[in-house]
Amino acid sequence: MKGFTIWFTGLSGSGKSTIARIVYNKLKKEGYKVELLDGDVIRTNLSKGLGFTKEDRDENIKRVGFVCDLLTRNGVIAIAACISPYRNARRLNRERIKNFVEVFTRCPLDVCIKRDPKGNYKKALAGQIKNYTGIDDPYEEPENPEVILDTDKESPQECAQKVLDKLKELHYIEEKKEIQISKEEEEKIKERLKSLGYL
């Protein structure tokens, strides 16, 4: 199987982790080898000790990219869900990872602030958190992502399906074909089931 990386980028609260988890579950169910690298989990483990300066953010994204590249080269689907606010850091990962699919979870800042799942926007607006993406630190939108998801208008399931459709279009995953049964074959099956006492 061909390995590849799906890189979700977007503001906090834009739906990256939720959609990434749905895509992960669907691919897992289809029997693909897949790993999910969520930004919060990475920060707790792989990037423990890094802060939120530009240098530390870039280092965090570099480390995630390294793991994704390793998985991809070994035939695993790597799904990364990280804010990854800077274009250059994402570009370097695109250059490093052979099969790279960038997914932009586009969502207006005011909607993300309303969602505020971790309460961090509230703290950032109150000045309790510094260098918070979207408040006092920039988020540089992707210029040519493979997929753009408008998460304020589409459900997480609809967004996940868009990602899966793009993966099929790029021939990274197979299109599941429905088995067609003719009327004649259907009748034969029914007759066989009757003879066995099932119908």
N, C-alpha and C positions, 0 to 999 in steps of 0.2 A: 504494500500500500504506500502511496505517496504521502509524505508528511507535509504539512503546511502550518502556517500561523495565522490565526484570526486575531487582529489587534483592535480591541475596542478602546476608543478614546472619546472623551467628552467631559463636561463639567461634573462635579460632584452632584448627585441627585438626578442626573440625566437618564439613568436607567441602564448603565453599562453592565453592572453585575447581574441584575435581574435578567436581562436579555441573554447575556453570556451563559448564565446557568441553564436557561431554556434550551439554547443551542447545544450546550454540552450534553444535557440529558437526552435530547433527540438523537444526537450522533452516537452516544453510548448505547442507546436502545437499538440502533441499527447495526451495532457490532463493531464500530470503529474504535481504534485505540486513540483515546483523547485525554488530555490533561487540562485542567482549569487553573489558571494562575490569577487569583483575585488580588487587586492592589492592596487591600487592607491586610490580607494574609501574608503577602510578600513583605510588607512593611514590618510585620511582627517577627518574621523569620529571616528571610534572605537579606533584607535591608535594615535589620535592627541597628539602631544607633545613628542612622542617617537623619538629618533634619530636613528643613523645607527651603533651604537656600537653592538658588538655581543650580549650583554645582552638585548639591546633594540630590536634587530631583533628577538631574541628568545621570548621575551615577546609579540611582535606583532603576531608571529606565534601561540603562546599559546592562545592568545585572539581569533584569527580566528578559531583555533581548537575548542575552547569552544563553539562558535556560531554554527559551523558545527555539533558538537556533539548534541547540543540542537535541531537543526533542524532535524537531522537524527533520533533521538529518538522519534520525533513527526511525523514520516512518511513523511518527506520532503526530496527531493533530494537537497543536498547542493553542489554547485560547487565553489571551491576556486581556484583563479588564483593568486598565490603569488610566487615571486622568491624563497622564503624559502631556502636559500643557505646551511643550515647546516643539515646534516643527523640526528643528535640526536633530533633536534626539530621536524623534520618530523616523526621520529620513535615514539616519545612521543604521537603525534597526532594519529598515526596508532594504538597505544595501547589503547588510550582513546576512539576512535570512532569505534563502532562495525563493521560497513560495510564501508571499506575504500579502495578506488581505486586510486592508485598513477599513475599519467600520467606525464612522463618526456618528455618535449618538447626539444629534443636534437638538437642543432644547433651550428656550429663552431663559436667561438668568433669573428673571422674576418667578418663573415656574419652578426652577430648581430651588430657589430660596423658600418658596411656599412648601415644597416637599420636605426639604431639609431633614433627611432621615436621621442624621447623627447630631443635629443641633449645632453644627459647626458654623453655618452661615450666620446664625444669630450671634455666636461668640465673635466671629470675625467682624461683623458690623458694629459690635460693641467695643471693638479694639482689643478683645481678649486673646485673639489668635492673629498673628502677623503673617504676612506673605501668603494669604489664602487665595487660591486660584479663583478668579472672577470678581474678587473684591479689591484687594490691593496688590495682586499679582496677575499678570496677563494669562489668558488662554488663547493660544494661536491656533485658529481653526485649520483643519487639513485643507490643502489646496486641491488635491485629486484623489480623494478616498475611493475605494472600490464600491463602498456602500454608504449612503447617507440615510439615517433613520430620524424622522421627525417624531421624537418620543412624546411630545405634548399633544400630538394629533392621532398617533397610532398606538394600539395596545401592544404590550410586550410580546404577545403571541404573534401578532401581525409583523412586528419588527423582526422577530426570530425567523419567521418564514421568509422574509426578504433576504436575510443573510443566507439561509439554506438554498434559496433559489439562485443566488449569485454563485455559491459554491458549485452548484450543478452546472451553471452556465460556464464556469471556468474549468469544468471537468475535474474538480478536486474530489467531488463525491459523485456517486452514481445516481442516475435517475431511476427510481424504483418503478418498474413496469408492472401494470396490473395484468394478471393472467386472464386472458379472454377465453371463455368457454362457449362453444357453439351450441345452438338449440338441440342439435342431434346428440352431442356429448352430454348435455344436461339431462336429456331424456334417458340416456343409457345409465347415468349415475343414479337417477331416480328409480329406474327399474331394478338396479342392483341393490339399492337400499331397501326397496320393497321386499325383494327376495330374501334379504337378510333379516327382515322383520323390523326395520327401523322406521318404516313409513306405513 
